[in-house]
Amino acid sequence: MMVAVALMTAMGMQAQSDGFSRHEVAVSYGACSNSQWINILEEVTVVGFTFGTTKYENEKYFGTLSAEYFYHPNALLGVGGILAYGQNKQDVYHETGGTTTSEGELSQSYFTLMPAVKLDWLRTKNFGMYSKFAVGATLRKEKWGDKDDSAMHFNWQASLLGIEAGSQNIRAFVELGCGEQGVALAGLRYKF
């Protein structure tokens, strides 16, 4: 870890020579992701088609944990990628003739990889504003009792407003938008 920090610091000094940081890495946590909305719509659909005999309880949404990297060929544009993970869990029950039977716990994990672009439209020494757009794919892994299933689907992130503040190299940020990282997300960014 200490070697990685030393390398990033050395690379950061070299990258700063032309007036802006060329590389940035970030970690964030977001809420209300696309995968969570899809899960909610699936539950509503299943309950509708089973005429209320299937019920979901004790729902737990982990949210979306993301890591991202961007390379800046110039001060305005950053190109890179986003890796995101989210999870949902709920207990499933089936009701027949007044008797409720547990169907077990349904666990869904979402692994997402998206190429992305970032537009830094306001950049100062300690503050910045930006927009970010990404498209990619999500691998959805589902476990229910002894059944395992997986599927891929298209996914995206559009953060229309991002605000970052802090030192020249380490900044806290918040973003508002929609997509797999969430409607709102917050995190830390390191520029070098």
Secondary structure, DSSP 8 states (H G I E B T S, - for coil): -HHHHHHHHHHHHHHGGGTS-SEEEEEEEEES-HHHHHHHHHHHHHHHHTTT-EEEEEEEEEEEEEEEEEE-SSSSEEEEEEEEEEEEEEEEEEEETTEEEEEEEEEEEEEEEEEEEEEEEEE-SSEEEEEEEEEEEEEEEEEETTEEEEEEEEEEEEEEEEEEEESSSEEEEEEEEEETT-SEEEEEEEE-
